[in-house]
């Protein structure tokens, strides 16, 4: 078992769980994807690393969408005041 694969998986799962926080979800998703890259370059076969990649991409995308919606919403409220 690789520590980098475990890190990728944990960061990916946390990115989905914390996607509503916006920036934190984006950061954790990016960490999961980067650590998958480390595992992939070392030629290790790990299901945990693939899980980290998939959950990292999902968490990153959801966080990005949430952050963009939040920015548009706050800009609309600021323009209305």
C-alpha positions as CSV (number, residue, x, y, z in Angstrom):
1,X,0.0,0.0,0.0
2,X,1.3,3.4,-1.0
3,X,1.0,6.4,1.3
4,X,0.5,8.6,-1.8
5,X,-2.4,6.5,-3.0
6,X,-4.0,6.7,0.4
7,X,-3.5,10.5,0.5
8,X,-5.1,10.7,-3.0
9,X,-8.1,8.7,-1.9
10,X,-8.7,10.5,1.4
11,X,-8.3,14.0,-0.2
12,X,-10.7,13.0,-3.0
13,X,-13.3,11.8,-0.5
14,X,-12.9,14.9,1.6
15,X,-13.2,17.1,-1.5
16,X,-16.7,15.6,-2.1
17,X,-17.7,15.9,1.5
18,X,-16.5,19.5,1.7
19,X,-17.5,20.7,-1.7
20,X,-19.9,23.2,-0.2
21,X,-17.0,25.1,1.3
22,X,-15.8,26.2,-2.2
23,X,-12.1,26.9,-2.0
24,X,-11.4,24.0,0.4
25,X,-13.1,21.5,-1.9
26,X,-11.2,22.9,-4.8
27,X,-7.9,22.5,-3.0
28,X,-8.6,19.0,-1.8
29,X,-9.7,17.9,-5.3
30,X,-6.5,19.3,-6.7
31,X,-4.4,17.5,-4.0
32,X,-6.1,14.2,-4.9
33,X,-5.4,14.6,-8.6
34,X,-1.8,15.6,-8.0
35,X,-1.1,12.6,-5.7
36,X,-2.7,10.3,-8.3
37,X,-0.1,11.7,-10.7
38,X,2.7,10.8,-8.3
39,X,1.4,7.3,-8.0
40,X,0.9,7.0,-11.7
41,X,4.5,8.1,-12.5
42,X,5.9,5.6,-10.1
43,X,4.2,2.8,-12.1
44,X,2.3,1.5,-9.1
45,X,-1.1,-0.1,-9.7
46,X,-3.5,1.0,-7.0
47,X,-7.3,1.0,-6.8
48,X,-7.1,3.6,-4.1
49,X,-5.2,6.0,-6.3
50,X,-7.9,5.6,-9.0
51,X,-10.6,6.2,-6.4
52,X,-8.7,9.4,-5.4
53,X,-8.6,10.5,-9.0
54,X,-12.3,9.9,-9.6
55,X,-13.5,11.4,-6.4
56,X,-11.0,14.3,-6.7
57,X,-12.3,15.2,-10.2
58,X,-15.9,15.0,-8.9
59,X,-15.2,17.1,-5.8
60,X,-13.2,19.6,-7.8
61,X,-16.0,20.1,-10.4
62,X,-18.8,20.3,-7.8
63,X,-16.7,22.8,-5.8
64,X,-16.0,24.9,-8.9
65,X,-19.7,25.0,-9.8
66,X,-20.6,25.9,-6.3
67,X,-18.0,28.7,-6.1
68,X,-19.1,30.2,-9.4
69,X,-22.7,30.2,-8.4
70,X,-21.8,31.8,-5.0
71,X,-19.8,34.5,-6.8
72,X,-22.6,35.3,-9.2
73,X,-25.2,35.3,-6.4
74,X,-23.1,37.7,-4.2
75,X,-22.4,39.9,-7.2
76,X,-26.2,40.1,-7.9
77,X,-26.9,41.0,-4.3
78,X,-24.2,43.6,-4.3
79,X,-25.6,45.2,-7.5
80,X,-29.1,45.2,-6.0
81,X,-28.1,47.1,-2.9
